Amino acid sequence: MPPVPVKLSAARMPGSVAVKAAPKATTARPRILAVDDTPEALRQLRDCLRVLNAECFTCGSGASAVEFLSKELVDVAIVDVSMPGMDGFEVCRAIKHDPRTANIPVILVTGDLKSEDTHRGIELGAFDYLTKPVEQHECNVRIHAALQVKQLQEELNVQLMAPDEQRRVQNELQEKMLAFQHGMTTAHWQKRFGQLSASFLDDIQTPLAGALASLQVLMVDDRLREDVRHRLILTHLQFRKVNNHLRRLLNIAVYSRSPHLVHPAEVVSDVVQLLEPEMAYYGIYLEQQLDPSVEWWGMRSEISRAVLYLLHNAIEAHSERPPVIRTRFEDDHEPEFPPEDPNKIPTIRVEVERTDVHVAIRVCDNARGIPEGLHEKIWDPYFTTKRPPHTGAGLHLVRGIARAAGGDVKLQSPGTDCATQFSILLPINTNHLYPQEAEVQPEPAADAEAPATEESEPAPEG
């Protein structure tokens, strides 16, 4: 396939290498190279990069990409693994072996992720992976992380050339880079595991429904002994519990294909039941104030993920405490850490209500709270106060989901009767489901004084 024409910018002349000028590309308008032999895949990547206001360059083959990079420098390269001739691994090797382009983060794209391919890419110096079809949120998060790591690398290079008094930050920058890469690798595998789990859950849904139907038929058979019927009833209850748990998982794991009527109280209740074991593990008390009459029109899977991210965030705020349930692998003689406040019970409160202007889903916790100076930074895609594998992408994704639905997310710390309160505020958009009936004009009633339209018949003679 002939190479796709690329856009050459006069802002950076061929052959020029300026270490101190590179960070400007990451703070102003990033330059990103997309390489794929499929025009449709390139078009999809361009659509994703348009949201980032990136200067996008495209090549239709590995050879044309290497030739382009010999003349131009970019901030990130997104390369498809499966290409005829020079595949993505060879392109990554060529980029990393050239000192001029070695600092460019390479994100490999594949439709069939295998562990051996991942190890090969990491060994060649690849920064991360994307799976096809490429999702907008995931693409944005990966590119933001790659740009940030590249900027840290360039700052480190500047520090190496700077006077001795400026070199004290080198270890800190290196730790940040390692944390970014570790977090990205962990997040990617978690996403892939979630995709495989969703596929597996979907496969067992049909046989599980068949088993429930068969049990219902057997339970009403009069020929069965009472003890056998009792065991069937217990088995049926257990299968129903598994089936309900499966339904809750599928509501989150499988993307909604179209918007429909959603009851946020049901969404929150499903997510809470999925996380109940984790809350019990950390001894967290849960309060729920869910209005079941609240309705919203939108994508159930997306709003379920947003609630899941916020609840995980609240659980993690309490997880610094030692768990109240000890596993058999822990030492029984290990000293207990004193709680932060002996009288404080770790609590998470979840609320669903409809105000005059919003459908509000609130998640509150009484943990340490968030300092006011971090109220804006926490929304950055890769800012986090936690250690790896936490990457900080959760709150960024919550805001993206809420804004894509026409709403927003607000933070209060301290919140109402709690240390931290996150509120997902969604628009009231169900009016089209209940159109008001047009007022029907009543027909005028017959009036005795109205003029007669026909002549009255004469009265019969007596």
PyMOL commands that set and color helices and strands:
alter all, ss='L'
color gray80, all
select helices_A, chain A and resi 22-27+39-50+62-69+88-97+115-124+136-161+164-219+226-253+264-281+300-318+372-374+377-379+393-404+431-433
alter helices_A, ss='H'
color red, helices_A
select strands_A, chain A and resi 31-35+55-59+76-80+106-110+128-131+260-262+285-290+296-298+347-354+358-365+408-412+420-427
alter strands_A, ss='S'
color yellow, strands_A
deselect
rebuild
show_as cartoon
